């Protein structure tokens, strides 16, 4: 993927870009694969035809990325502290509630994960990502249901002094987030907010390291998540090496990177990445190829001219939100 970086200053620059949104070329042989096309709605097929062409997509259309003056109401962001038994301490998350939220109507939920060195605020508080606008505008036009977004702090350590870093020990808490999500964060959200439960009402998605962890969580627990999205997912799902570190692999081999046979398959598995991503480079495409080799049905596309940045997030989010929680 990225040639080994020798200058510490360059590494620090790349670290900053990785945390929430940042830059190596994609491929010209992209493709998109879906589940049974006969199950797609006309809206699904129209969005795919209009948005993805020959495996490539552009930025989120401006009519969905911008605030509108036609009466659309936009959601509210709250910051919450809860107790994590997994981490043995109080932990934070941010939550985006639809403008119509009144505590009575129930909504489906997306759990969205940030990048390495990020936190519960960096994705939703970055206005360049346009999450409030995209979700509300799609709902206003009937292209997606209203939904709740939850942004956890993905560094799930039980040592308050531990910090993330590019080594096996200091990335391990990211892999532990699956336990905190399932055992602590999801139960808290479901007991304190008016949400629809069950896999058909629950999605997991993320950017960079959060994309990698979302793939891992989705592959391990498709019984909990019917919709899985990864935007510019970082290396480490399988054994590999990049310019920062060697990755042992969350799965011991490429052959294991698939859904357990006894588990239900997701309604949507999406992977995308910018064509000029210089941070995760070819790793997202390598996941696409592994899924193809393992017969795992999924959608894959590259975002033209997008780096490891907000454009990739907007594009991936637009597609993902417009294709989830379809009845």
HUPEBEL-V462809 format. One record per pair of residues at least 12 apart in sequence whose C-alpha atoms are under 8 Angstrom apart, sorted by the first residue. I is the first residue (numbers start at 1). GAP is how many residues later the second one is. D is the distance in whole Angstrom. If there is no record, write none. Layout:
BEGIN
i=I gap=GAP d=D
i=I gap=GAP d=D
END
This chain:
BEGIN
i=1 gap=23 d=8
i=1 gap=241 d=6
i=1 gap=242 d=8
i=1 gap=279 d=7
i=1 gap=280 d=5
i=1 gap=281 d=5
i=1 gap=282 d=7
i=2 gap=22 d=7
i=2 gap=240 d=6
i=2 gap=241 d=5
i=2 gap=276 d=7
i=2 gap=277 d=7
i=2 gap=278 d=7
i=2 gap=279 d=6
i=3 gap=239 d=7
i=3 gap=240 d=6
i=4 gap=238 d=7
i=4 gap=239 d=4
i=4 gap=240 d=7
i=5 gap=238 d=6
i=5 gap=239 d=7
i=11 gap=233 d=8
i=14 gap=265 d=7
i=15 gap=101 d=8
i=15 gap=102 d=8
i=16 gap=101 d=8
i=17 gap=262 d=8
i=17 gap=291 d=7
i=17 gap=292 d=8
i=18 gap=97 d=6
i=18 gap=98 d=6
i=18 gap=99 d=7
i=18 gap=190 d=7
i=18 gap=191 d=8
i=18 gap=261 d=7
i=18 gap=290 d=7
i=19 gap=95 d=7
i=19 gap=96 d=4
i=19 gap=97 d=5
i=19 gap=98 d=5
i=19 gap=99 d=5
i=19 gap=189 d=8
i=20 gap=94 d=6
i=20 gap=95 d=5
i=20 gap=96 d=7
i=20 gap=97 d=8
i=20 gap=98 d=6
i=20 gap=102 d=6
i=20 gap=103 d=6
i=20 gap=187 d=8
i=20 gap=188 d=8
i=20 gap=289 d=8
i=21 gap=94 d=8
i=21 gap=102 d=8
i=21 gap=186 d=8
i=21 gap=287 d=6
i=21 gap=288 d=4
i=21 gap=289 d=6
i=21 gap=292 d=8
i=22 gap=257 d=7
i=22 gap=285 d=6
i=22 gap=286 d=4
i=22 gap=287 d=4
i=22 gap=288 d=7
i=23 gap=253 d=6
i=23 gap=254 d=4
i=23 gap=255 d=4
i=23 gap=256 d=5
i=23 gap=257 d=8
i=23 gap=258 d=8
i=23 gap=284 d=4
i=23 gap=285 d=5
i=23 gap=286 d=7
i=24 gap=251 d=7
i=24 gap=252 d=5
i=24 gap=253 d=4
i=24 gap=254 d=3
i=24 gap=255 d=7
i=24 gap=256 d=7
i=24 gap=257 d=5
i=24 gap=258 d=7
i=24 gap=283 d=8
i=25 gap=249 d=8
i=25 gap=250 d=5
i=25 gap=251 d=4
i=25 gap=252 d=6
i=25 gap=253 d=7
i=25 gap=256 d=6
i=25 gap=257 d=7
i=26 gap=247 d=8
i=26 gap=248 d=7
i=26 gap=249 d=4
i=26 gap=250 d=6
i=26 gap=251 d=7
i=26 gap=255 d=7
i=26 gap=256 d=7
i=26 gap=259 d=8
i=26 gap=276 d=7
i=27 gap=248 d=7
i=27 gap=258 d=8
i=27 gap=275 d=8
i=29 gap=26 d=8
i=30 gap=24 d=7
i=30 gap=25 d=5
i=30 gap=26 d=7
i=30 gap=270 d=7
i=30 gap=271 d=6
i=30 gap=272 d=7
i=31 gap=23 d=6
i=31 gap=24 d=4
i=31 gap=25 d=8
i=31 gap=268 d=8
i=31 gap=269 d=6
i=31 gap=270 d=6
i=32 gap=22 d=8
i=32 gap=23 d=5
i=32 gap=266 d=7
i=32 gap=267 d=5
i=32 gap=268 d=5
i=32 gap=269 d=6
i=33 gap=264 d=6
i=33 gap=265 d=5
i=33 gap=266 d=5
i=33 gap=267 d=7
i=34 gap=234 d=8
i=34 gap=263 d=6
i=34 gap=264 d=5
i=34 gap=265 d=5
i=35 gap=232 d=8
i=35 gap=233 d=7
i=35 gap=262 d=6
i=35 gap=263 d=7
i=43 gap=100 d=7
i=44 gap=278 d=8
i=44 gap=279 d=6
i=47 gap=272 d=8
i=47 gap=275 d=8
i=51 gap=268 d=8
i=52 gap=249 d=7
i=55 gap=245 d=7
i=55 gap=246 d=5
i=55 gap=247 d=6
i=56 gap=245 d=5
i=56 gap=246 d=5
i=56 gap=247 d=6
i=56 gap=248 d=6
i=57 gap=244 d=7
i=57 gap=245 d=6
i=57 gap=246 d=5
i=57 gap=247 d=6
i=57 gap=258 d=7
i=58 gap=245 d=5
i=58 gap=246 d=5
i=58 gap=247 d=8
i=58 gap=257 d=7
i=59 gap=244 d=7
i=59 gap=245 d=8
i=59 gap=252 d=6
i=59 gap=253 d=7
i=59 gap=255 d=7
i=59 gap=256 d=5
i=60 gap=251 d=8
i=60 gap=254 d=6
i=60 gap=255 d=5
i=60 gap=258 d=6
i=63 gap=74 d=8
i=64 gap=69 d=6
i=64 gap=70 d=5
i=64 gap=73 d=5
i=64 gap=74 d=7
i=65 gap=65 d=6
i=65 gap=66 d=8
i=65 gap=68 d=6
i=65 gap=69 d=5
i=65 gap=72 d=8
i=65 gap=249 d=8
i=66 gap=64 d=7
i=66 gap=67 d=6
i=66 gap=68 d=8
i=67 gap=66 d=6
i=68 gap=69 d=8
i=72 gap=64 d=7
i=72 gap=65 d=7
i=72 gap=68 d=6
i=73 gap=26 d=6
i=73 gap=63 d=7
i=74 gap=24 d=7
i=74 gap=25 d=5
i=74 gap=58 d=6
i=74 gap=59 d=7
i=74 gap=62 d=6
i=75 gap=21 d=6
i=75 gap=22 d=5
i=75 gap=23 d=4
i=75 gap=24 d=4
i=75 gap=25 d=8
i=75 gap=57 d=6
i=75 gap=61 d=7
i=76 gap=20 d=6
i=76 gap=21 d=5
i=76 gap=22 d=7
i=76 gap=23 d=6
i=77 gap=17 d=7
i=77 gap=18 d=6
i=77 gap=19 d=5
i=77 gap=20 d=6
i=78 gap=16 d=6
i=78 gap=17 d=5
i=78 gap=18 d=7
i=78 gap=19 d=8
i=79 gap=13 d=7
i=79 gap=14 d=6
i=79 gap=15 d=4
i=79 gap=16 d=6
i=80 gap=12 d=6
i=80 gap=13 d=5
i=80 gap=14 d=6
i=80 gap=15 d=8
i=81 gap=12 d=7
i=82 gap=106 d=8
i=83 gap=101 d=8
i=84 gap=96 d=7
i=84 gap=100 d=6
i=84 gap=101 d=7
i=85 gap=95 d=8
i=85 gap=99 d=7
i=86 gap=70 d=8
i=86 gap=72 d=7
i=86 gap=93 d=7
i=86 gap=94 d=5
i=86 gap=97 d=7
i=86 gap=98 d=7
i=87 gap=69 d=6
i=87 gap=70 d=6
i=87 gap=71 d=4
i=87 gap=72 d=8
i=87 gap=93 d=7
i=88 gap=70 d=6
i=89 gap=69 d=7
i=91 gap=62 d=7
i=92 gap=28 d=7
i=92 gap=60 d=7
i=92 gap=61 d=6
i=93 gap=27 d=5
i=93 gap=28 d=8
i=93 gap=57 d=7
i=93 gap=58 d=6
i=93 gap=59 d=4
i=93 gap=60 d=6
i=94 gap=26 d=6
i=94 gap=27 d=6
i=94 gap=30 d=8
i=94 gap=56 d=6
i=94 gap=57 d=5
i=94 gap=58 d=7
i=95 gap=53 d=7
i=95 gap=54 d=6
i=95 gap=55 d=5
i=95 gap=56 d=6
i=96 gap=36 d=8
i=96 gap=52 d=6
i=96 gap=53 d=5
i=96 gap=54 d=6
i=97 gap=50 d=7
i=97 gap=51 d=5
i=97 gap=52 d=7
i=98 gap=38 d=7
i=98 gap=48 d=6
i=98 gap=49 d=7
i=98 gap=50 d=6
i=103 gap=90 d=7
i=103 gap=91 d=5
i=104 gap=90 d=6
i=105 gap=89 d=7
i=105 gap=90 d=8
i=106 gap=88 d=5
i=106 gap=89 d=5
i=106 gap=90 d=5
i=107 gap=39 d=7
i=107 gap=40 d=5
i=107 gap=41 d=6
i=107 gap=87 d=7
i=107 gap=88 d=5
i=107 gap=89 d=5
i=107 gap=94 d=8
i=108 gap=38 d=8
i=108 gap=39 d=5
i=108 gap=40 d=6
i=108 gap=87 d=6
i=108 gap=88 d=5
i=108 gap=89 d=7
i=108 gap=93 d=5
i=108 gap=94 d=6
i=108 gap=217 d=7
i=109 gap=38 d=6
i=109 gap=39 d=5
i=109 gap=40 d=6
i=109 gap=41 d=7
i=109 gap=86 d=7
i=109 gap=87 d=7
i=109 gap=92 d=6
i=109 gap=93 d=5
i=109 gap=94 d=6
i=110 gap=37 d=7
i=110 gap=38 d=6
i=110 gap=39 d=5
i=110 gap=40 d=6
i=110 gap=92 d=6
i=110 gap=93 d=5
i=110 gap=94 d=6
i=110 gap=95 d=7
i=111 gap=38 d=6
i=111 gap=39 d=5
i=111 gap=40 d=6
i=111 gap=41 d=8
i=111 gap=91 d=8
i=111 gap=92 d=6
i=111 gap=93 d=5
i=111 gap=94 d=6
i=112 gap=37 d=7
i=112 gap=38 d=6
i=112 gap=39 d=5
i=112 gap=40 d=7
i=112 gap=92 d=6
i=112 gap=93 d=5
i=112 gap=94 d=5
i=112 gap=98 d=8
i=113 gap=38 d=6
i=113 gap=39 d=7
i=113 gap=40 d=8
i=113 gap=41 d=7
i=113 gap=91 d=8
i=113 gap=92 d=6
i=113 gap=93 d=4
i=113 gap=94 d=6
i=113 gap=96 d=8
i=113 gap=97 d=4
i=113 gap=98 d=7
i=113 gap=100 d=8
i=113 gap=101 d=7
i=114 gap=37 d=8
i=114 gap=38 d=8
i=114 gap=39 d=8
i=114 gap=40 d=7
i=114 gap=92 d=6
i=114 gap=93 d=6
i=114 gap=94 d=7
i=114 gap=95 d=7
i=114 gap=96 d=5
i=114 gap=97 d=8
i=115 gap=91 d=8
i=115 gap=92 d=6
i=115 gap=93 d=5
i=115 gap=94 d=5
i=115 gap=95 d=5
i=115 gap=96 d=8
i=116 gap=48 d=7
i=116 gap=92 d=7
i=116 gap=93 d=5
i=116 gap=94 d=7
i=117 gap=47 d=6
i=118 gap=35 d=8
i=119 gap=33 d=7
i=119 gap=34 d=5
i=119 gap=35 d=7
i=119 gap=36 d=8
i=120 gap=31 d=5
i=120 gap=32 d=5
i=120 gap=33 d=5
i=120 gap=34 d=8
i=121 gap=30 d=7
i=123 gap=28 d=8
i=124 gap=27 d=8
i=128 gap=182 d=6
i=129 gap=181 d=5
i=129 gap=182 d=7
i=129 gap=184 d=6
i=129 gap=185 d=6
i=130 gap=184 d=7
i=131 gap=183 d=7
i=131 gap=186 d=8
i=134 gap=180 d=8
i=134 gap=183 d=8
i=134 gap=184 d=6
i=135 gap=12 d=8
i=135 gap=183 d=8
i=135 gap=186 d=7
i=138 gap=183 d=8
i=138 gap=184 d=7
i=143 gap=179 d=6
i=144 gap=177 d=6
i=144 gap=178 d=5
i=144 gap=179 d=7
i=144 gap=180 d=7
i=144 gap=181 d=8
i=144 gap=182 d=8
i=145 gap=180 d=7
i=148 gap=47 d=8
i=152 gap=33 d=8
i=154 gap=19 d=8
i=154 gap=20 d=6
i=154 gap=23 d=6
i=154 gap=56 d=8
i=155 gap=18 d=5
i=155 gap=19 d=5
i=155 gap=21 d=8
i=155 gap=22 d=7
i=156 gap=17 d=5
i=156 gap=18 d=6
i=156 gap=20 d=6
i=156 gap=21 d=5
i=156 gap=24 d=7
i=157 gap=16 d=5
i=157 gap=19 d=8
i=166 gap=78 d=6
i=166 gap=79 d=6
i=167 gap=78 d=6
i=167 gap=79 d=8
i=168 gap=78 d=8
i=168 gap=79 d=7
i=168 gap=80 d=8
i=174 gap=39 d=7
i=175 gap=38 d=7
i=175 gap=75 d=8
i=177 gap=36 d=8
i=178 gap=35 d=8
i=178 gap=39 d=6
i=198 gap=26 d=7
i=198 gap=27 d=8
i=199 gap=23 d=8
i=199 gap=24 d=6
i=199 gap=25 d=4
i=199 gap=26 d=5
i=199 gap=27 d=5
i=200 gap=25 d=7
i=200 gap=26 d=5
i=200 gap=27 d=8
i=200 gap=125 d=7
i=201 gap=24 d=8
i=201 gap=25 d=7
i=201 gap=124 d=6
i=202 gap=22 d=7
i=202 gap=23 d=5
i=202 gap=24 d=6
i=202 gap=25 d=7
i=203 gap=22 d=5
i=203 gap=23 d=6
i=203 gap=24 d=5
i=203 gap=25 d=6
i=203 gap=121 d=8
i=204 gap=13 d=8
i=204 gap=14 d=7
i=204 gap=21 d=7
i=204 gap=23 d=6
i=204 gap=24 d=5
i=204 gap=25 d=6
i=205 gap=23 d=6
i=205 gap=24 d=4
i=205 gap=25 d=6
i=205 gap=26 d=8
i=206 gap=23 d=7
i=206 gap=24 d=5
i=206 gap=25 d=6
i=206 gap=27 d=8
i=207 gap=23 d=6
i=207 gap=24 d=5
i=207 gap=25 d=6
i=207 gap=26 d=6
i=207 gap=106 d=7
i=208 gap=22 d=8
i=208 gap=23 d=6
i=208 gap=24 d=5
i=208 gap=25 d=4
i=208 gap=26 d=5
i=208 gap=72 d=8
i=208 gap=100 d=8
i=209 gap=24 d=6
i=209 gap=25 d=5
i=209 gap=26 d=8
i=210 gap=20 d=8
i=210 gap=23 d=7
i=210 gap=24 d=8
i=211 gap=18 d=7
i=211 gap=19 d=4
i=211 gap=20 d=6
i=211 gap=21 d=6
i=211 gap=22 d=4
i=211 gap=23 d=7
i=212 gap=18 d=7
i=212 gap=21 d=5
i=212 gap=22 d=5
i=212 gap=23 d=7
i=212 gap=24 d=7
i=212 gap=25 d=7
i=214 gap=14 d=7
i=214 gap=15 d=7
i=214 gap=16 d=6
i=215 gap=13 d=7
i=215 gap=14 d=7
i=215 gap=15 d=6
i=216 gap=21 d=7
i=216 gap=34 d=8
i=219 gap=38 d=8
i=219 gap=39 d=6
i=219 gap=40 d=5
i=219 gap=41 d=8
i=220 gap=39 d=7
i=220 gap=40 d=7
i=221 gap=42 d=8
i=222 gap=37 d=7
i=222 gap=41 d=6
i=222 gap=42 d=6
i=222 gap=43 d=6
i=222 gap=44 d=6
i=223 gap=40 d=6
i=223 gap=41 d=6
i=225 gap=41 d=7
i=226 gap=39 d=7
i=226 gap=40 d=4
i=226 gap=41 d=5
i=226 gap=42 d=7
i=227 gap=39 d=6
i=227 gap=40 d=6
i=227 gap=41 d=5
i=227 gap=42 d=6
i=227 gap=97 d=6
i=228 gap=38 d=7
i=228 gap=40 d=6
i=228 gap=41 d=5
i=228 gap=42 d=6
i=229 gap=39 d=8
i=229 gap=40 d=6
i=229 gap=41 d=5
i=229 gap=42 d=6
i=229 gap=91 d=7
i=230 gap=40 d=6
i=230 gap=41 d=5
i=230 gap=42 d=7
i=231 gap=40 d=6
i=231 gap=41 d=5
i=231 gap=42 d=6
i=231 gap=81 d=7
i=231 gap=82 d=6
i=231 gap=85 d=6
i=232 gap=39 d=7
i=232 gap=40 d=6
i=232 gap=41 d=4
i=232 gap=42 d=7
i=232 gap=48 d=7
i=232 gap=52 d=6
i=232 gap=76 d=7
i=232 gap=80 d=8
i=233 gap=38 d=8
i=233 gap=40 d=8
i=233 gap=47 d=7
i=233 gap=50 d=7
i=233 gap=51 d=6
i=234 gap=46 d=6
i=234 gap=49 d=7
i=234 gap=50 d=7
i=235 gap=12 d=7
i=235 gap=45 d=7
i=235 gap=48 d=6
i=235 gap=49 d=8
i=236 gap=12 d=7
i=236 gap=13 d=5
i=236 gap=14 d=6
i=237 gap=12 d=5
i=237 gap=13 d=5
i=237 gap=14 d=6
i=237 gap=20 d=8
i=238 gap=12 d=6
i=238 gap=13 d=5
i=238 gap=14 d=6
i=238 gap=15 d=6
i=238 gap=16 d=6
i=238 gap=19 d=8
i=239 gap=12 d=8
i=239 gap=13 d=7
i=239 gap=14 d=7
i=254 gap=36 d=7
i=255 gap=35 d=8
i=255 gap=39 d=7
i=257 gap=33 d=7
i=257 gap=34 d=7
i=257 gap=37 d=8
i=258 gap=33 d=7
i=258 gap=36 d=7
i=258 gap=38 d=7
i=259 gap=37 d=8
i=268 gap=30 d=7
i=268 gap=31 d=8
i=268 gap=55 d=8
i=268 gap=56 d=7
i=269 gap=28 d=7
i=269 gap=29 d=5
i=269 gap=30 d=6
i=270 gap=28 d=6
i=270 gap=29 d=5
i=270 gap=30 d=6
i=270 gap=50 d=7
i=271 gap=13 d=7
i=271 gap=17 d=7
i=271 gap=27 d=7
i=271 gap=28 d=6
i=271 gap=29 d=5
i=271 gap=30 d=7
i=272 gap=12 d=7
i=272 gap=28 d=6
i=272 gap=29 d=5
i=272 gap=30 d=5
i=272 gap=31 d=7
i=272 gap=40 d=8
i=272 gap=44 d=6
i=273 gap=12 d=8
i=273 gap=28 d=7
i=273 gap=29 d=5
i=273 gap=30 d=6
i=273 gap=33 d=8
i=273 gap=35 d=8
i=273 gap=39 d=6
i=274 gap=28 d=5
i=274 gap=29 d=4
i=274 gap=30 d=6
i=274 gap=31 d=6
i=274 gap=32 d=4
i=274 gap=33 d=5
i=274 gap=34 d=7
i=274 gap=38 d=6
i=275 gap=27 d=6
i=275 gap=28 d=6
i=275 gap=29 d=5
i=275 gap=30 d=6
i=275 gap=31 d=6
i=275 gap=32 d=7
i=276 gap=28 d=8
i=276 gap=29 d=6
i=276 gap=30 d=6
i=276 gap=31 d=5
i=276 gap=32 d=8
i=277 gap=29 d=7
i=277 gap=30 d=4
i=277 gap=31 d=5
i=278 gap=29 d=7
i=278 gap=30 d=7
i=279 gap=29 d=6
i=280 gap=28 d=8
i=288 gap=12 d=7
i=303 gap=12 d=7
END
